[in-house]
Amino acid sequence: MVLAAGLGTRLRPLTYEITKPMVPVLDRPVMEHIVDLLAKHGFEQVIANLHYFPDSIREYFGERISYRFEAELLGTAGGVRACAEFFGDDAFLVISGDALTDIDLTALAKRHRDSGGIATLAVKKVADTREYGVVLHDSDGRITGFQEKPAPEEALSDLGNCGIYVFSPQIFDYFPERPFVDWAQDVFPALLENDLPFHIHEVGEYWNDVGSLSELRQGTFDALRGELHLDIEGEETSPGVIVADGAPPPGDAEVEGPVWIGRDVTIGAGVRLMGPVVLGDGARVGDGAQLRESIVFPGTELAAGSITIGAIAGHSGILESLRSRS
């Protein structure tokens, strides 16, 4: 299941125009990178819960996945319970619709089978515990408790919860009898209270929850530099310069990689691109414009002579630009 019902408030004003899972990262929305990762690891039946801009996700993915609309938000766990019939009697994986990651989901599923617990949580060492819920565990990896965004001097663990889980269907027996349910506030405490075994799976792969504008920029540039392994379109036309449709930048453009240029991008005369720079599909960069450490979303136009530094440039037609690609 892909959790795709959230409002994405920390990504505003982008998410006034587009739902968070549909925010572009290089050549496709972040949620499409997730769906591709699921397929790569053999997860063929996928459902997503929808609430905010639901039609944009339905129209983009079509019949590739199933959907369940939430008229009222049900919480991180309540939305999963609403899809219990879809899972049947099998163990199932839950992943956030904003997870930018190349985690080995096959290894996570194996850890769940081998441990024999009711749940397995993907965790990763984090540099700043103040940004994450951290997970406590014993020597066998059995979870013993949690801390919510502790100060570094108070943190009893440096393992952040990635929001990627595998559950056995018995998990629903430990939900409160109300529609809105949260994993951290409701379900995980109930597992601890009932002394039920559930475990961590520590990952070394890349993970970024794209929770803020700075994290979106960081995740996009990490993918551009190869620190995050994504299957993206394009060929390297010169060192550090990847072009989706193979057409190199104009000869008078000054380009310092890493740079990714989407399909049907127009680059004017005398443009300077100082990487990392991402130009989404159909972007138009006017004559003499200069960009440094910036992202230009699909279909966005930058005026001639403009200077863009450390920015995310978008427009009110981002959604239509994405639909034209799908």
Secondary structure, DSSP 8 states (H G I E B T S, - for coil): -EEE----GGGTTHHHHS-GGG-EETTEEHHHHHHHHHHHTT----EEEE-SSHHHHHHHHGGGSEEEE-SS--HHHHHHHTTHHHHTTS-EEEEETT-EE---HHHHHHHHHHH--SEEEEEEE-S-GGGSEEEEE-TTSBEEEEEES--TTT-S--EEEEEEEEE-GGGGGGS-SSS---IIIIIHHHHHHTT--EEEEE--S-EE---SHHHHHHHHHHHHHTSS------EEEETTEEETTS----TT-EEESSEEE-TT-EE-TT-EEEEEEEE-TT-EE-TT-EEEEEEE-TT-EE-TT-EEES-EE--TTHHHHHHHH-
